[in-house]
Amino acid sequence: MNADRIRPTGSAVAGDRAAAIRVVVVDDHPVFRIGIAALLETLDGVSVVGSAASEDAAVELVLATAPDVVLMDLDLGDGSGVDATRRILRERPGTGVLVLTMLGDDESLFASVRTGARGYLLKTASPQEVERAIHAVAAGELLLGGEVARRAVSFLSGAKRAGGSPFPELTEREREVLELVAQGRDNPAIARVLVLTSKTVRNYVSAVATKLGAADRGKLIVLAREAGYGGAAEQPAP
């Protein structure tokens, strides 16, 4: 498994942490992953039971260790933290996912929350904010960092003002991506049109599908075309 396990050692430690909040750390940057795990181990009432560097490893590790909270980065190299969250919550619905990321944009925030994450912090958060968020998420609460919360309020206000247009929750870039998806274009083709990487397009498509509640690309195309997207639509590749 592509995951680094961190386990308490010794029966005394195991006994002391029996009632602790069990945390898994997911981040593809080893220095940050190791550093945040070390920080969490210093907190009272928190026990790090493992860490992972990729989407697949994160899902496998969560299923193996059954943590209370998953500290989730969104950019996982070839994988997506949003997709990892979706897969984890499909298998273990009670798991608390706390996003800890450098991505403070609306797309990332709302894709994460719609997928089921209970918390969202930027990596600039203080250790005290991280500790508070872990306890809140473990208790079933929804917690957004200060700057993230301000963005959420701004986003919701803008969506309300734009309520007459289809899918007001989408950003302008997401609408561009959805238009091309509705035309039946695949991710590499969309990337060429918008001058983006295929990975970035994949993340946009995942965020749009999450916002609109589409289970797969085919259902997303149907929703988009019913709303008037797609123009002279091509048939999707089989």
HELIX and SHEET records of a PDB file:
HELIX    1   1 SER A   11  ASP A   16  1                                   6    
HELIX    2   2 PRO A   30  GLU A   41  1                                  12    
HELIX    3   3 GLU A   55  THR A   65  1                                  11    
HELIX    4   4 GLY A   81  GLU A   91  1                                  11    
HELIX    5   5 ASP A  106  THR A  115  1                                  10    
HELIX    6   6 PRO A  127  ALA A  138  1                                  12    
HELIX    7   7 GLY A  146  ARG A  161  1                                  16    
HELIX    8   8 GLU A  172  ALA A  182  1                                  11    
HELIX    9   9 ASN A  187  LEU A  194  1                                   8    
HELIX   10  10 SER A  198  LEU A  212  1                                  15    
HELIX   11  11 ARG A  217  GLU A  226  1                                  10    
SHEET    1   A 7 ALA A   3  ASP A   4  0                                        
SHEET    2   A 7 VAL A  46  ALA A  52 -1                                        
SHEET    3   A 7 ILE A  21  VAL A  26  1                                        
SHEET    4   A 7 VAL A  69  MET A  72  1                                        
SHEET    5   A 7 GLY A  96  THR A 101  1                                        
SHEET    6   A 7 GLY A 119  LEU A 122  1                                        
SHEET    7   A 7 LEU A 143  LEU A 144  1                                        
SHEET    1   B 2 ASP A  75  LEU A  76  0                                        
SHEET    2   B 2 GLY A  79  SER A  80 -1                                        
END                                                                             
